[in-house]
Amino acid sequence: GKTRILVTNQIQFINKADYIIWLEKNEVDGAGQIRCAGSFTELMRGNESFRTMMAEQGQTDEKGGDDAEDEDEKHMLKPEDAKRMVSYASQAVSDAEILKKNKKEAKKAG
């Protein structure tokens, strides 16, 4: 099988993922943080916020609303695009960590 990383706010595809990491913006410093992680089934069973979000979107089971594999393929990232997005995300995390460190150092100094 292929490994694909899908970064999206279009959650209609989330039920097809083997593993989900729900990221959320930290209100204090703007850095991303993991809200929850697991398989679709695990999150539906054990995370009320995830279950509510999915119910609001009309998805309550692993099949979701769309069985058209060809349609899903149109929305999948090409490997080179996924690598580029991972690179950007890694850089953003590094930048956020540097900013956080700089803010702490500035507080101590000032």
N, C-alpha and C positions, 0 to 999 in steps of 0.2 A: 503494500500500500504506500500511498503518498502521504507525506506530512504537509498539512496546509495550516497556515495561520490566517485566520479571518478576523480582521479588526473592523467592527461595524456597529452602528447603532440600529441596524435593521434586524430586529430580533426574530423575525419570521424564520430565519435560517438557524437559529441557535439550537434547536432540537436535534439537528443533524450532527452536531459537534460531539466528539468523543469526550472532550474535557473543556470546561468553560471556566474562564477567569473573569469575574465581574469587577471592573475597575471603577473607581469613584474619585473625583477630585477632592483633595484635602482642602477644606475651607481656610485653614490657617496659613499654609504657604503655597497652595496651588499645586502641590505635587500629587501625582497619582498614588492611590493606595488600593490594595485588594480588599473588596467588600466581602466576597465569598468565592469559593472555587469548588469544582466537583463535576460529576457527570450531570446531564440534564435530569435524570431520574433522581439522583442524590439531592440535587438542589430543589427539585419539586417536592420531595418528601420532607426535607429538613430545613428549608429556609422560607419563612413566611413572606418576606419582602420579594423574593424571587418568584414565588408562587403567585403573589398578587400581581406583579408586573406581567407575568405570562398570561394570567387570566384576563387582564385588561386588554391584551393583544389578541385574545381569542385562541390561545394555545394552552391546552391543558393536558396534552399527552405527547408522547414521543413522535407521533406521526405528524403533528401540526396540521396546517391547513393546505399544504401544497405537496402533491406527489410527483410533480413534473421534474424529473432529474435534469432534463435538458435545460429547463428554465433556471434551475439552481446553478448549473455549470456556467451560465452567462455571468453570474455574480461572483464566481470564485476568482481569487487573485491568481495571476500567473506567478510562477516561482520567482522570477526576477523582481516582480513588484512586491512580493511578500518579503524577500530579502531586504529590499530597500526600506519597506515600512518597519521591519524589525530593527534595521540600522537606525532609522529616525527615532524609533521608540527608545532604543538603548541610549542614544545621545540625549534625548529629552530627560530620561531618568538620571543620567550622569549630570546634566546641567542642573536639574532640580536638587540633587544631592550637594553640588557645589554651592548653589545659592543658599541652601539651608545651613551649610557649614559657615558660609560667609556671614550670614545673619547672626548666628550664634557668636561668632568671633567679634562682630561689631558690637553686640550687646555687652560682651565682657569688657571690651576696650572703652566703650562709651558710657 
